[in-house]
Amino acid sequence: MPVNYDEAVDYYDATRGFRDGVVERYRAALLDCTGAGSSSRFLELGIGSGLIAAPFLRASDDYVGIDLSRGMMGLIGGKLAGAPAPRLAQADCRHLPFAAASFDVIQAVRVFHHLPAWRDCIDEARRLLRPGGALVIVENLPPAEAERPPWGIVQDKWDEILRGLGLADDGHGDGIWLTDDSMRRYLESTGASVDFTDLLRFLEKPISPRVMVERRAARMFSSDWPIPAALHRRATRALKAWLEEECAAPDEMVERETIFRALVARW
C-alpha cells in the first residue's frame, strides 16, 4: 500500500516546507515545461498539505488533487488566501475516480518513491491524460557536484545503525526514484516519449545535524514508522551518542542547493 501521511499532519509543513517564492517559481517552470495554459486541467497525485498546489490554486488554475490522507488535505485551505476551495478526492492513485482523458497535466511531486505499485499508477495516469498531455514525476535531488551536507551524514549514520540492528532504511521502500532506470524502461515500453529536465534550482531551508537527529527520534520520517518501537529506541540512543561524541559540528545550520528534477512522459 502507498504511505498514508495522517501521522505527519502536525509537523509536515514545518519539516517539508520551502522558502518563500520557491513554489511560485515551480509553478512557472512547470507551465513552461508542459506548455500548459489557462484552459489546461491539472491533477496532482499525492497533493498532501498543498505545498505544491497552493500557487496553482491561488492563480485559479483548473486544479484537482488526490491523496490518501484526509488530515493532510485539511491543511490546504489555510494556504489559499481567499482563493476558491480546491477540488479534492481521497483516493489511491492506482484507482482514480475520474473519466478517461480528463486532464492535460498530471504531476506527482516527491511521491513515487512511496508507491510500491508505481506501474499501476503510471497506467492510471495514462488513462486520464488527454492527447498531448504530460505526466510529470518530480523529485528534489542535489546537484551532481554537491558535497554531502553535514546533516546528510546523519542519514548515513542512521542507515548504518539500522543495518547493525538487522533493519534496512534507504528511504526507498518498494517505490521508485527518478534515478532508477526501470521507470524510463517501463514508460517507453508503453509507448511514451520520456524526457528529463531540471525545472528549478533552489536553496532548501537551513538545518543542523542535531535537528535531523531530533526528527529521527520523533519518528518524523515515514520510513521509520514501521520500525518496532524497541528497536527504534535503541537506534535513537546510538544516533544521539554518535552526535555528541563524533559529529564535528552538531549545531551548524547548513543550507543546501537542490533541484526539482522532472521526468516528463507523453503518449
Sequence and secondary structure as in RCSB ss.txt:
>XXXX:A:sequence
MPVNYDEAVDYYDATRGFRDGVVERYRAALLDCTGAGSSSRFLELGIGSGLIAAPFLRASDDYVGIDLSRGMMGL
IGGKLAGAPAPRLAQADCRHLPFAAASFDVIQAVRVFHHLPAWRDCIDEARRLLRPGGALVIVENLPPAEAERPP
WGIVQDKWDEILRGLGLADDGHGDGIWLTDDSMRRYLESTGASVDFTDLLRFLEKPISPRVMVERRAARMFSSDW
PIPAALHRRATRALKAWLEEECAAPDEMVERETIFRALVARW
>XXXX:A:secstr
    GGGGTTTHHHHH   TTHHHHHHHHHHHHHT  TT EEEEET TTSTTTHHHHHTT EEEEEES HHHHTT
GGGGSTT    EEEE  TTS SS SS EEEEEEES GGG TTHHHHHHHHHHHEEEEEEEEEEEEE  TT    H
HHHHHHHHHHHHHHTT    S TTS  TT HHHHHHHHHTT EEEEEEEEEEE   B HHHHHHHHHTT SGGGT
TS HHHHHHHHHHHHHHHHHT S TT  B  EEEEEEEEEE 
